């Protein structure tokens, strides 16, 4: 295999590097993959021929090869002069790995090789990852526990929604002046002012005292961006007290 640092790919002198096209990279990858598969298949054939006349050894070898995702079952069946279905049946009859539901402990049976590999990968991930990935955990639960977890999650979502509604209703009952002193209002105010370029949307002035003005109170307590605009103190007062402004 060619050394990446080999200057033979440098026809223009030192320090020059020509990036290969993606098609060339893909073709190189396919070549490396093909070589690896040939080597892996050769080892499968060697082991299979060694176990050909030893049924007890084959009973251990076939389940082991069945677990290796990079080993094609067709290689095993051809090396043992049998059918792929027979290879699967032999592997399923003598399983090496065992899985249990991580909630209730019930035995989990893999329907096929792909599911067994997913369960094995998920078991490793759940054992090592923090926090636990729910997709991986889902592969390691029985149907009953999946349903129970789904029901619990639905109940939790309902509870959270009811609590949020109650908190929002209580928040809306607070005096407006008190809300204007809250951190929530400060965050809202900074966001709207930044959106509006720190200018009054009515007169266009900047470098003046800026307020928030509600275009609509329909979403009070959980305002959307379009519900609020930036106004200066003068325009805000004129909007809410037009009669006084005209009289002055």
N, C-alpha and C positions, 0 to 999 in steps of 0.2 A: 504493500500500500504506500502510496506516495506521501512523503513528508510535507505538511502544509507550509513548512519554512523553506522548502527546496526552491532555489532561485531559478530552476529550469522553467517555471511558469512565468518568468519575468524577462521578456525579450527586449526590454528597453532600459535595463540597468537596475541598480539597487534602489529600493524604496518604492518601486512601482508594483501595484497590485490591481489586477483586473477581476472584478467581482463576477463570478459565473452567473449566467441567466438562471431563472427559476426552473426552467425545463431541464437544464443541465444538472442542477442540484437534485431535482426529482429523479432523474435517470441514475445518478450516482447512488442515491438512497436505495433505489430499486435493486441496483447491482449488489450493494452491501447486504440488503435483506435477502436476496436470492442466495448469496454465498452462505449466510447464516442458516437459512432454511435447509440448504443441502447438507451442511454439517450436522444439524440437528436430526435430519431424517436419517443420515448415515448411522448415528448413534442409536436411534430407535431400531433400525434394522439389525444392528449388532446385538442389542439386548434381546430383541424378539427371537432371533435365530438361536441364541444361547438358551432361551427358555422354551424353544419349540417342542422339545421332547420331554419337558418337565412340567406337567400340569400344575403342580403345586407352586412352582415358581411363576408361571403365567398368571395364576390367581392373585399374586401380589403385584406383578408387573403391570398388568392391564389397568387396574384401578389407579395406580400411580401415574401412568402416562395419561390417563383420562383427565387428571387434575391439571396437567400442564397446558395452559391456554395456547402456547405457541406450537404445540404438537398437534398436527392434523390427524383426525381419527382415520382418515383414509390411509395414512402412512402405516398406522398400527394394523389395520385390517389387511393391507397388502403384505406386510411383513409376516403376519401370522396366517396368511392364506385363508382368511375368513371374511365375513361380511361386517360392515360398519354396525349394523344392528346387533350382531353378536358381541361386538366389542362393547357397545353400550350396555347390553344386558349383563355381560360379565362384570363390568365396572359397577353397575348399580346393585348387583347381587353381593358384592363385597366392598361396601363403601369404607373409605379410610376416614373421612371427616364426618363429624357429627355436630349438629346444630340444635340449639334449644331456644325457644322464645325467651327473650331477655326480660319480659314482664312476668309471665306465669311459669316458665320453665318447660312448657310442652315441647315435645320433639317436633322439629321442622324437617320436612322431607322436600328435597329439591326435585322439581319435575324434570329437569334436563341439565345438561352440562353447563349451559350458559347461566342458569339460575344458581347452580352450585358455585360457579366462579364469582358471581355477584355477591353471594352470601359470604364467601371467603374474604373478598375484598372489603366488604362492609364491616365484617367482624374486626378486621385489622384496623380500619378507620375509626370505628367506635371505640376500640381499645386504646387508641393513641391520641385521637383528636380532642381538642377542648376549645370551644364547646362541641357537643355532639351534633353531627349533621343529621337532620331529621330524615333525609332521603336514605342515608345508610341505615339508620335505625329501622326504617320501614321494612327493609329486607330481612330483618331479624326478629320479626314479630309474627305471631300466629294471627289468623283471621279474626278471632274473637277479640284479641287485645288491640288489633288495629281499629276495629269498630268501637271498642270502648274508649280508646284514645281520641278518635274522631268525635265521639259524642261529648267527651270532656272538653275538647277544644271548642266545639260549638257552644257548649254551656258557658265556657269562659268568655268567649267573644260576646255572648248575650249579656253576661254580667258586666263586662267592661263597657259595653255600649250603654247599659242602664245607668251605671255609675257616672259615665261621662255626661249623659243627659242631665242627671241630677246636679252634678258639679257645675255644669254650664248654666242651668236654671238658677242656681244659687248665686253664681257669679254675676248673672245679669241683674239680679236684685240689689247688688251693691250700689251705693251712691256713685254717680258718674265721677264726681270729684275724687273719690277714693280710688277708683279704677285708674284715673290719670296719674296717680302716684305709684302705680304698680310697675314691676319689672316687665310684665307682659306688654303693657302700654308703651314702655320705653323702647322695647324691641320693635314693636309695630311702627312706632313713630320714626325710628332710624331707617327702617326699611322703606317706608313711603317717601321720606325726604330724599333718600338716596336715589330712588326711582325717578323722582321729579327734578333731580339736579339741584336740590336745595334752593328752589325758586318757587314763588307763589304762582299757582296755576291760574289765578285770576288776573293779576296785574303784571306778573313776570319779574317782580323785584326779588333780589337776593340780598344777603347781608342784613336781613331784618329778622325780627322774631317770627319764627315759623310755627304754625299750628297744624293740627290735623282736622279735616272737615269731613263729616260723613255725607256722602252722596245718597246713601240709603241706610236705613236702620234695620232692614229685613234680616240681616245676618249679624245683628249686634251680639258681641261676645265671641264670635268666630268669623270676623270680617274677612272678606276676600279682598284682593288687591284693588279691584275696581270699585270697591265700596268707599274708598278713602282717597282724598287728594291733599296736597300741601297748599296751605294758604297763609298769607301773612296775617298778623293780628288785626290790621285795619280792615282788610277785605272780609275777614271772618266776622268782625263786628258788624260791618255793613250788611252782610248776608243775613245775619240773624235779627238785626234791628234796623231794617231799612227806613222806617219812619223816623227814628231818632237821627239817622245819618242825614236824611233829607232836611230835617229841621235845623241841623247844625250848619 
